Amino acid sequence: MDFIQPASWADALAVKAATPSALPITGGTDVMVELNFDARRPETLLDLTRITELADWDTSTGTGTGTGTGSSTGTGTGTGTGTDHTLVRLGAAVTYTRVIEELGEQLPGLAMAARTVGSPQIRNRGTVGGNLGAASPAGDCHPPLLAAGAEIEVASVRGTRTITAADFYTGVKRNALQPDELIRAILIKPPAGPQQFSKIGTRNAMVIAVAAFSLALHPDERAIGTGIGSAAPTPRRAEQAERFLAAALDDAGLWDSRGDLPASITQEFGRLVSRAAEPIDDVRGTAAYRLHALGVMAARTLTWAWHDYRQNG
């Protein structure tokens, strides 16, 4: 097995272009498990840990009024005071721990999900970009990225492009990357409303999700974002549930009044979220249980998010 450790992003792209089969590695929390169990034997490992720009985050706006920095030293600020064009640009090698410690206000749904990942050691090493690259249906970061409408910035020697989170997952542990492309950053609009994340597993910690769900309220757009994890061949949105809830809130004038949320709306939202899933039976749970759990999690996260929306009005 060859081991290549480029010192710059340009060098990394050149290696990936020359050796498309090279397997990228940053935290290694997924890759090393596969290597140790002989589940994968790549001819080349492409170590990206020396490329410092991948471990940084920043914020920017279309008008230039948003500011923010984040460094690989574990320090950072993000004030992002601009318009709805403000974006957090999260380097692919930013760890879960740094998302939790530095981006809890800007990216609350993703920070909630990051808190549920593995152990402290895994959170210190594992990265959001690595979670995307693995594209596991059970990846904890996928539901909040879907709910937030995130975009994935990928690059090759041919240039840079962005892929919406909804289009990024193409199959079980497969993604939309071309063979010569690498994930560079994740672009996420900070929330105009509350975000929530819920996950169930076979125990309380250090567990792969049996099912997961993320919700984002977008009152500036009068829209809803959702993300389902570990209950379909790929992470996915519950688009019918999103449309129903946005319309129900609009029809009842609740976006403006922030009044009590009728139980009928909450129940129907949970039912539609369950309908969007396509789970299987496996060693962690049955398909029927996953469908039931998704409905419960959808109703609960909506209740929590609506409470926050009313409190912060």
Steps between C-alpha positions, in 0.01 A plus 500: 500500500635842401465790743500853357488811717476818292582832664260715293152480354638529148731205563211295640289564190794408277543170684128426478504575126798272443368227733118512509486186713693671782291493819492834688553490875489772765372384840498138389218399734323309221792413274722349770218275621459364148875450466530329837220258416634447149173629355690727263851488355562811289818511298561861608409704807483877445562667838356853505594594856783736400265722297415760764231679299279192524499532880378862496155655488380851429187701430431744221209694351411634161539855633821428683358581843528154649819411682636188655806286526588157621844348519648155536621603845149463636421871532252701302230760486205547270285810510332476157292817532397543138201408291350167409800454269713417803663158469717294729775338297605192692826341392471128430747413778331698780439253781177425684649642820565835336149510354366447853729754667517772236186477287217418737325832430565520126428134425287370789357193323841381389644563846221295659575212265875530560444456874356155434796374297702222664726575793699815582799344325296443183359854513851638535616319185192450283404765246185617327665453161591144589139430596392629160765301316395177669135578410366243744119509531556513876747791498402743774586820310283427197151582640588852624687578178191401303268699727719809475520482120879468506715486189818299458795671330709247309805554282735339254772625269213572259341754732260543791126430521231479768254216557190538714484266796178356356687399183823389666390153615456262207479156665606297800841646589519669161516869420502732200877558494679436173808273528741796487309723745555575868266665751631845583232663717138499610298818444216559745269794551468580872143449621228762504304272733548206738663171404471164673656155475385170648659156487422161649736208545532172679668676792544859622849576368765396247244337274404492133155649450204268466325806358562874507310813406583868467267797464563863407245781501573766236259785591677744265393276212190358671648160426593182685812286471521134598757223498451126558788274596545124530153426359555483123778398257624860519443794732198687364254780551131455578386739230125439527520557875693822440237633258213401729643667808602821323152533348323411825692766692429752226128421474457528877700824518738337744821625342395850610292433810729230644191357666442153637576223253192277455556133579348410163784676319767334713347155452463536124855627469627192685293272279635657181859478623453127560355460151815652350722228647597170342655300785616140522519238773852453634682409821432844649125516443205408286356706218173534691678635806691752292180628340334537839808668650526751215142610554565550870827686442342724236218597735737559790752707305217711359366557852845599626575724202161672518549567870834665422342701218229633729743577782735695273231699320 
